[in-house]
Amino acid sequence: MITRIAIVGQGYVGLPLSLQFARSGVNVVGLDIDQTKVDALNAGRSYIKHIEGERIRAERDKGMFAASSDFTLIKGVEAVIICVPTPLNKNREPDISYITDTGKAVAPYLQKGTLVVLESTTYPGTTDEDLREVLEKGSGLRAGVDFHLAFSPEREDPGNPSSVVASIPKIVGGYTPACLEKAVALYSKAIKTLVPVSSCRVAEAAKLLENTFRGVNIALVNELKIVFDAMGIDVWEVINAAKTKPFGFMAFYPGPGLGGHCIPIDPFYLTWKAREYGQHTRFIELSGEINTGMPVYVVRRVADALNDRGKAVKGSKVLVLGLAYKPNVDDDRESPSYALLDLLKHRGAEVAYYDPFVPVIKHTREHPHFAGTKSVAWDRAIVAGFDVVLIATNHASVNYQELADWAPCIVDARNAMAGIATKPGQVWKA
Ligand SMILES: NC(=O)c1ccc[n+]([C@@H]2O[C@H](COP(=O)([O-])OP(=O)(O)OC[C@H]3O[C@@H](n4cnc5c(N)ncnc54)[C@H](O)[C@@H]3O)[C@@H](O)[C@H]2O)c1
């Protein structure tokens, strides 16, 4: 009977999962090494736009949820769920140090019978090799004998109001059948549908398939966007027509490039691991090449639009609309908007951005030069002062009719201007 758990990593994945378990009657301690997050949570404040502070306060006040940076609390829990980042390093290789560091921090406090579940997206073998090793070494206990070990990938879709943790089926793979049984018992407290699989590796691979599938299909429509444009055909109209087929087709949409913590990164975890087995992941490489080339294509469209007005990119004022990587969220990780800003700046444009969800750019490892830059205000005189507005993210709260009324020229990488009254030659699809 599991009544008290720890969830390590209180980010986009760990926090909603913690609240779901707490709501389902499991006592949760949310562990994080970031003291500002711990303090915010204990004060009942959210730092993620789509999670209301009210939800945190409700569970905190019932005594079902508290945050901490004290890993000794692991001693008193029956299960530990790990939701820490899995980025790529500067050579674009998997960096699983957050997982192994967490394993090292958890291990000394592991008790006999405790269940450890990894949720971070990663290559097959991370749970039963890398994580198992650090847990066994640091605890003196053996996985599958003294403690349980499992992998269960997260399927959070931030910003999608119908994406509720409890109702998204969850894959679970165990190191042993007993580990699987224990993990299923844990998740069935909070999640309606569980999908048990035969091993941690199958569960890890299933997550990579899901994300690679998206990356490859997005690359396909990105390529077709350019091909159809050369033929004078609008790819958006084509996709909308094709998706009326009730079977065998799934709509994906083009854009200015991939963003977010998952799709641009996860497939390369698989590529890296495949090399160890002498295998090549050609679909992943090709789609990566197409998708990372998209910002260059979009900037070329900006240059075309300016050229049409007798202007050069150099010296022109360009406003990038949307810094978040997808609509209606405040998550700007891996956002292609940064590549667009960099490319335009490099070509001598004067760049600025507007994003109602990202009022100021935080310091990041990848784009330290943009730290502290503020979003411009949504104001007729300001927007009209730019030579081009480049729509990189189609936030629903933006008034696109006002944009059409104010901006002299719009380059639209999201089909956001569909159905808006515009002037002839004002909008360039990209
Ligand atoms: N964000 C998503 O939509 C999403 C969806 C599916 C899967 N994932 C995967 O889930 C994992 C977590 O992603 P996220 O978006 O929640 O990341 P995040 O950056 O929002 O959160 C990670 C948290 O872990 C904390 N942390 C880092 N190292 C730690 C350590 N050693 N001990 C304790 N806490 C530590 C950080 O301070 C941060 O609060 C990643 O592997 C990601 O690929 C994310």
The ligand as a Tripos MOL2 file, in Angstrom:
@<TRIPOS>MOLECULE
LIG
   44    48     1     0     0
SMALL
NO_CHARGES

@<TRIPOS>ATOM
      1 N1          7.7710   19.3870  -20.6730 N.am      1 LIG1
      2 C1          7.1270   18.4450  -21.3240 C.2       1 LIG1
      3 O1          6.1130   18.6940  -21.9590 O.2       1 LIG1
      4 C2          7.5960   16.9970  -21.3090 C.ar      1 LIG1
      5 C3          6.7590   16.0160  -21.8540 C.ar      1 LIG1
      6 C4          7.1530   14.6740  -21.8240 C.ar      1 LIG1
      7 C5          8.3830   14.3530  -21.2730 C.ar      1 LIG1
      8 N2          9.2120   15.3180  -20.7630 N.ar      1 LIG1
      9 C6         10.4640   14.8780  -20.1810 C.3       1 LIG1
     10 O2         10.3900   14.9900  -18.7750 O.3       1 LIG1
     11 C7         11.6590   15.3380  -18.2280 C.3       1 LIG1
     12 C8         11.5480   16.5840  -17.3880 C.3       1 LIG1
     13 O3         11.1580   17.6660  -18.2200 O.3       1 LIG1
     14 P1         10.5010   18.9780  -17.6600 P.3       1 LIG1
     15 O4          9.9210   19.6620  -18.8380 O.co2     1 LIG1
     16 O5          9.6390   18.7130  -16.4750 O.co2     1 LIG1
     17 O6         11.8270   19.7580  -17.1740 O.3       1 LIG1
     18 P2         11.9060   21.0780  -16.2440 P.3       1 LIG1
     19 O7         13.2060   21.7110  -16.5610 O.co2     1 LIG1
     20 O8         10.6440   21.8460  -16.3350 O.co2     1 LIG1
     21 O9         11.9510   20.5000  -14.7790 O.3       1 LIG1
     22 C9         13.0010   19.7550  -14.2620 C.3       1 LIG1
     23 C10        13.1650   20.1010  -12.7990 C.3       1 LIG1
     24 O10        14.1690   19.2400  -12.2560 O.3       1 LIG1
     25 C11        14.9380   19.9880  -11.3360 C.3       1 LIG1
     26 N3         16.2080   19.2940  -11.1580 N.ar      1 LIG1
     27 C12        17.2700   19.2280  -11.9870 C.ar      1 LIG1
     28 N4         18.2300   18.4470  -11.4710 N.ar      1 LIG1
     29 C13        17.7780   17.9890  -10.2930 C.ar      1 LIG1
     30 C14        18.3030   17.1330   -9.2930 C.ar      1 LIG1
     31 N5         19.5160   16.6000   -9.4070 N.pl3     1 LIG1
     32 N6         17.5450   16.8900   -8.2070 N.ar      1 LIG1
     33 C15        16.3160   17.4670   -8.0760 C.ar      1 LIG1
     34 N7         15.7620   18.2730   -8.9940 N.ar      1 LIG1
     35 C16        16.4810   18.5350  -10.0880 C.ar      1 LIG1
     36 C17        15.0330   21.3550  -11.9550 C.3       1 LIG1
     37 O11        15.3480   22.3450  -10.9810 O.3       1 LIG1
     38 C18        13.6300   21.5280  -12.5300 C.3       1 LIG1
     39 O12        12.7490   22.1280  -11.5990 O.3       1 LIG1
     40 C19        12.5810   15.4690  -19.4310 C.3       1 LIG1
     41 O13        13.2500   14.2590  -19.6230 O.3       1 LIG1
     42 C20        11.6390   15.7220  -20.5760 C.3       1 LIG1
     43 O14        12.1900   15.2770  -21.8020 O.3       1 LIG1
     44 C21         8.8270   16.6380  -20.7600 C.ar      1 LIG1
@<TRIPOS>BOND
     1     1     2 1
     2     2     3 2
     3     2     4 1
     4     4     5 ar
     5     4    44 ar
     6     5     6 ar
     7     6     7 ar
     8     7     8 ar
     9     8     9 1
    10     8    44 ar
    11     9    10 1
    12     9    42 1
    13    10    11 1
    14    11    12 1
    15    11    40 1
    16    12    13 1
    17    13    14 1
    18    14    15 2
    19    14    16 1
    20    14    17 1
    21    17    18 1
    22    18    19 2
    23    18    20 1
    24    18    21 1
    25    21    22 1
    26    22    23 1
    27    23    24 1
    28    23    38 1
    29    24    25 1
    30    25    26 1
    31    25    36 1
    32    26    27 ar
    33    26    35 ar
    34    27    28 ar
    35    28    29 ar
    36    29    30 ar
    37    29    35 ar
    38    30    31 1
    39    30    32 ar
    40    32    33 ar
    41    33    34 ar
    42    34    35 ar
    43    36    37 1
    44    36    38 1
    45    38    39 1
    46    40    41 1
    47    40    42 1
    48    42    43 1
@<TRIPOS>SUBSTRUCTURE
     1 LIG1         1 GROUP 0 **** ****
